[in-house]
């Protein structure tokens, strides 16, 4: 199915519950604006790094996503 984009939300985005609504919206836009699967993975990986640091600062255990947000990416 052409045009299918990245997965976004609680099951795809680590740290979703630690993010404000504005942060969620900004992340959603970044993911939707990704032009390639590689760019999607770069955004995903950088986000995971940031959320891992936030979780550590808050003393919270961080888990990876349940689903790969970039698996269904098609330009």
Phi, psi and omega in degrees: 000106182295147177085000179290134185253193183288157173278138182222141177131188187306317182283346184246336190248104177300139179082009182310317183285345178269356184264146173283167178301319179297319178294320178298315179298317180295317179296317178304314180296318177301314182294317180292333180275354179300134184263350180209165177298323179297315178296321176301314180295323178296315178297314179301314184292320178294319178298315180301318178300313180297317181290327177296318178295319179296316180298316179299316179297330180267358180071031182249142176286138182251131176248155175284175180291152176284333182227151178281114183297335186258000184298325183262012184293129173217129181295000000 
